[in-house]
Amino acid sequence: MSGTLSPGAAARLLGVAPSTLRSWDRRYGVGPHGRSPGGHRRYTPEDMDRLRELCRLVGEGVPPADAAQRVLAEDEPAALPGSTPPAPGGTGDGAPASHQNAPTLRSVNHAAMRLDAELVEELLEDVFTERGVVAAWEELAMPLLYGMGRKWEASKQYVEVEHLLSWCVSSVLRRVQGPTPGGGGRPVLLACGPHETHSLPMEALAAALREAGEPHRMLGPCTPVEAVTAAARRSAPRAVVVWSQGAAPGAELALLATVRAVSDSTLTTRLLTAGPGWGGLPEAMRLRDGHLSSLDEAFRVLVPRAAAPRTGPRGR
């Protein structure tokens, strides 16, 4: 279909995860209206305009449900006859009533703008405890970070707020606890490209694995090529995930070196890329086991015994 975008292309253009687009479509009805000749859903220019406005509102701290209502109201100003109001005790946005009093994007955003790091961490920790790592990352932390980045791009202000928020998210992720991994399990090896300083998405994946009791080794940002290969040889991981936020010199070398290192092992190791920086990688250099496009997808691929990431409350 001419002039339309696939969900993956739309997500990359907007700077959000494909899972976020699916969530906005499922929960709020802000989704694609076009179809490809094969019947696949495609985003039209009008769909993209609505999503850009939704991203703008979310970036300003408006809760996604309220932002979606505003966007849809511009297309349908009057309520449909016979429409039913939200049931008493519900949130009106498809979220369970148990999450009605959870911290909102707006409250965390306001605390960050005041540079109140203690309150930001307290609010974030409540959500991560209540919802679990995957849901909290995709529904709160990632939209917050995206919105703060948009503010900086638009005004060249609030870089200090963006850094404080990133640090608070990182601090909360590292405090996530889970069951002790069983002995003898092969770990998942997590690494960033040698010039990649953005490690928060990999920290979120590490926290999700820890929450699920899955053994893993996190090598952190700017991982040298030799460190990735040495760790792959020493730990015999069942999977290696290499993250790249933006195309950088040396990232392809790290990828190829990792492939060579793990291919020397007699054990089967899954080799996966993650992050938008791999979008321009030539076909011949792509990993055999594919690409992870979101935290939700990574969790489902790396923790196959889990039917879905936990989204309900847990004991403190």
N, C-alpha and C positions, 0 to 999 in steps of 0.2 A: 504494500500500500504506500503510494507516494506521499512523502511529507509526514510520515508517522514514525514513531520510535518504539523499539522494543522496551520492555520493562528495565532490562539491564542498562541500555543506552540512556533511558530517561533518568534512571537513578544516578548514573555517572554525571550527567549534565547538571542535575540538581545538587549533587554533592551529598546524597543520602544513600542509605543502604536499600537494596531491592526489597528486603523484608519490611522496611519502614513503609515503602509504597504499598506493599500488599496489605499491611495493617491499616493504613489510611483508607484503602479501598474497602476492606472487609468491615471495618468498624464504623466508618463515617460516610462511605459512599462517594469518596473523592477518588475516582479511578479512571481507567482508560475506557473510551467509547468506540475506538476503531478496531478493525479486525484485518489481519493479513489474509491473502488468498487461501492460506492453509487453515484459517480459523483461529490463529493465535491473537491474543489481545495486543493492541498497539495504542500508543499514546498519540493523540492528535495535537495540533498546535493549540487548540482551545483547552485540551486537557493540561498541557504544559503551562499555559497561562494560569489556570486555577492552582496548579501545584506550586508555581513560583510564588503566588500570593499566599498560599498556605505556609510555605517555608518562611516567607517574610514575617508573617504573624507569629509563627512558632519561635522564630529567632528573636522577636521582641518580647517573648515571655508569655504569650497568650497560650493557654492550654490547647492541645490539639483538637479536642472536641469542640471548643468554642470557636477556634480558628476555622474549622471545617464548616461549622454552621454559617459563619460570615461569608465564606467563599461560595457556598451553595446558595445562600440567600441572594447573592448578586445575580444568579441565574434564575432563581425562582423567588421573587420578592414576597409573594403571598403564600401563606400556608395552604396546602391542599385541603379541600373540603373533606371533613370526616377524619382528619388526621388525629392520631391518639397521642396525648401528652405522655411523658415518661411516667412509669408506674411509681407510686410512693415508695421511697426508700432506695430507688435506683439513682444512677448518676446521669441518665439520659444520653450517655455516649457509648453504651454497650459494655462498659466496664462493670465488674461485679460491685455490689453495694459495699463489700468489705474494703474496697479501695477508695471509697468516697472521701475519706479524711486524709488520704496520703498526701505528702508534700507535692505541690504542683511545680510545673516549670516556672511559673511566675514567682513563687516564693523563694525557690533556690536562686533564680536569676537576680532577684532584688537583694538577697543576702550577698551574692557575689559582687554586685555593683557597689555595695557598701564595704567590700573587702573584709567581710566578717567570715573568715575562714572557719572558725569554730562552728558557727551556725550552718554554713554550707555543708561541712562534713557530717554534722548531726542529721540534717535533713536527708542527705544522700544515703547515709547509713540506714536510716529508717526504711527507705524505699528498697535498698538492696536486701535488707533483712526480710522485708515483707514479700517482695516479688521474686527474688532470686536474681542472679547475675545477668542472665540473658535478657529477661524482660526489662530489668531496671536500666541496663545499658541501652537497649534499643528504644525504649519509650521515654527515658528521662535524660540520662547522661549524654548520649549522642546528640539528641536535638539541642541540648544546652550548649555543648561545645560547638556545634554547627552554627547556632545562632550567634554566639559570641564571635566566631570567626567572621560571620557576615557583617557584624557591627564594625569590626576592625577594618574590613575591606572597604566598607562604605564611608567611614569617617576617619580612618587612621587613628582612632582613639581606642581606649580601653584595652590596650595590649596587656596591661598589668592585671586586668580582670581575667582575661583569657588564661594567663599563666597561673594565676591563683586557682581558678576553677580546674585547670588541668591537674595541678598538684593535689587538690582536694579529692578529685576523682581517683587519682592514682593511689592516694593514701587509703581511701576506703576500699578499693579493690584489693590491696595487699592485706587488709585485715579480714577478708572473707575466709571463713573457716569451713572445713568439711571433714568427712570421715577419713581416717588414716588409710592411705592406699594399701592394698594387700601386698604381701611380699612376693617378689619374683616377677611382677608385672613389668613389661617393657614400657618405657616412658614415651611421651610425645615430646619431640624437641622443637622448641619455638625460638626463632631467630629473626632479627631485622637485617636488612641489607647493610653492607659496610658503611654506607653514607646516610643511612636512614635514622633520623633522630626522633621520629614520631613513633613511639612504642605503645601508646595507650591502648589501641585496639588489641595488641598482643597481650598486654597486661590483663585486659578484660577476658581474653580467651584463657589465660593462665588461671584467673580467678574462677571461671566457670568450670574448668577441669578440676581445680582443687575442691570446689563445692561438691562436685560429683564423685570425689574420691579417686580421680584418675591420676596416676603418676605422670609427671611432666618435668621438663627442664627448660627454664626460661633464660636465654642468653642476653636479652636486653637490646637497647639501641646500638646502632653502629657496630654490629658484630663483625669482626675481621673474618676474611675468607678462611684463614687457617683455623680460627676458633670453631667455625661451623663444621668444617671437615673433621677436626680432631674430636669434637663432641659427638659427631655422628658415628665415628669409629669406636669411641670408648663406651658409649651408652647403648649401642645397638637398638635405636628407637624403633617403635612400630610405625611411627609417622614423623616426618619432618615438615614443618610449616615455615616458609620464608616470607616475611612481610615487606612490602614496599609501598609507601604512601605516594611517592612521586618518582618518576624515572630518574635514576642517578647513576653516574659512572661507577662501575664495580658491582652493581646489583646483579647483572647478568653473570658476571664471573663467579659471584658467590653461589648463584643458582647452579651453574654448571659444575662447580667444584663439589657442591653437596651431592649432586647426582652421581659424580664419579666416586665419591667417598662411600656412599651407601650401597652403590652397585657392587663394591668389593665384598660386601657381606653376604654370607650364605642365607641369612634370614631375610624374610620379605619385609620391606619398609615402604610405606606409602609416602610419596613425594608430592607436596601440595604448595601452591602459591596462594597468597592472600594480599589484598590491598589493590588500589587503583593503579599503582605504578607499573603493573605488569601488562597493562592494556595494549601497549605497542610491541610486545615481545614477538619476534618472528615465530612462525609455526614450528620450525625445526628446533627451536630452543624451549618450547613449552614442555612442562612436566607431564609425565604419562598419566598421573592420577588426577590432574585437573586443578581447578581454581576455586577457592572459597570466597564467596561474595558477601557474606555477612556472618556475624557471630552466631546467629541462630543456625545457619547452614553448617558452620564449622562444628558446632556442638553436636548436631545430628550425625555428621560424618565421623567425628572422632570418638563419640560415645554412643555407638550403635545400640547398646543394650538399653539406653534410655529412649522411651517412645517420644518424649518431648521434654524440653527444658522445663524446670519447675517454675510455676507461675503463682502458686498459692503461698499463704503465710507459712512460716516455719517457726519453731521455738527459738527463743533468744538464748 
